[in-house]
């Protein structure tokens, strides 16, 4: 939706998008809040994750799922719920749960439990026969460090096993996985990853604005970003298209952008 004309705005692909995805994290919106969210943000939201295990206690879960799907938004259960079932030896019951709620999108993760990687890839391959699978790489424990080569290997083999996108762990706190404890991007790790794994196949969990800005400046408007709070979807869209100060200069005509930067720099010096 565009309310008026403005040049030098980067093109955002129409839904259903294959890249430039925005994943909103639903941690317990009411049905009415979901309706309001869709009215304001539906055009900018591609997928919705029922965060961690919230689907177990969310009121009117079936109605919410149907509401999202009716507006071309794909909902799915967070990877922690998959792990909760798997740790209890209830993989088949988890599949039955997905079928019960008619979810065509599912997440496979091992951020809280240990699953041998070959076994995880077998799970992905099996589930991908009947639905779209996203798999998450990285631990939720800040004390567990994974080498760049292992990140690359896991992401590559999970994509080969059938993952639609691999999710780069960042948590809702944005201080683990591809981020340092202070929330800044782990630049060396990310550069190593994207040298071997196509960025369009990765969804970066980036709950904080400075993280979203960093990825947009690196990859452009159509980078896949996730763990976005409901009230941050439109602000993120403005970041993507250069209508916030943090990314304002990314899409202006080059000569004008340079001139403005020079003016700003001289003002700061004074």
C-alpha positions, 0 to 999 in steps of 0.5 A: 500500500502506498498512500502517495508517490515518492521516488527512490523507494526500493522495490518491495516484492508483493506477497507471497514473497520468497525473500524480503520476509518479515516474521512477526513473533506472536507471544499471546495476542488476543483474537481482537488484537490479532484482528487489529494487527492484521488490519494495520500490518497484514500487507507487511507480514509474511509469517507469524511464529507463535513464540516458544511454547505459547501455542499451548496456552493461547486462547482461541488458537484455532481461530487465530490460525484461521484468521492469519491464514485468511489474510495470506499470513502463514502461522507456525509453532515456535521451535521450542514447542517442537523440541518440547514434543521431541524431548518427550518422545512425541514426534508423531504427536507433534505431526498430528498437532500440525495436521489438527491445526492445518499448518503447512509451515513448521519449524525444526530446531535444537536450540534447547536440546541436543539432537544429532545433526544427521538425525535433525536432517532426517527429521527435516527431510521427513517433514518436508515431504508434506509441508514447508519446513524452516530449521533453526541453527544456533544455540539459545545458550550463550555459553555454547559457541559454534564455529563458523565452519560448523554454522556453514555446514549445518545450514548447508546440510539442512537446506539440502535436507529440505529446509525452505529457510534456515533461521539464524538464532538470535532469540527474542533477546537478540544477544546470542547466536549471530549476535554478541552478548551486547547485541551487536552483530557478530560480523566475522561469523556472518561474513563467513556464513554468507560467503557459503550460504545464499543470504536469501535462504537465511532468515535472521532473527533480529528483534532490535532496531540496530540489528535490523538496520545492520542487516538492511544496510548489508543486504538491502530492503529485501533481507529476511528478518524475524522475531519482530514485535507486533508494534515494530512491523511498520517501523521495520518496513520504514527502515527497509525503504529508507524512511527512517533516519537510520537508513535514510541515505541508503536510497537517495540519488547519489549526488544528493545523498553525498551533499546531505552527508557533507552538510551533516558532517560539517554541522556535527564538526561545528 
